[in-house]
Amino acid sequence: MEYAREKSDIFEVIVTAIRESSSAFIEPALGIDLDGKTCFVDLGINSIDYAEIMAIVMERLDIDMPLEEFVNTNNILEVVNIFIDKLYSR
């Protein structure tokens, strides 16, 4: 799979997990456009929601890594890059 395609796929997995999270109310009808610069805190995602979202993403990508690796991330693109680094280090 091509690098850009993987980034796009991972981005979509993360966005889907955000939308499925019970506490994150992200609806296209509200005019919320998620992109790589979207910050989790701006979406009202707290640390518990964030851990749940990362667990969902890791399960779907079949990647196991400690949640501590995501502590210093602020936006979706930063998380995508962590997953890309992990995939390429396999």
Secondary structure, DSSP 8 states (H G I E B T S, - for coil): --HHHHHHHHHHHHHHHHHHSSS----GGGT----TT-BTGGGT--HHHHHHHHHHHHHHHT----GGGGTT--BHHHHHHHHHHHHHT-
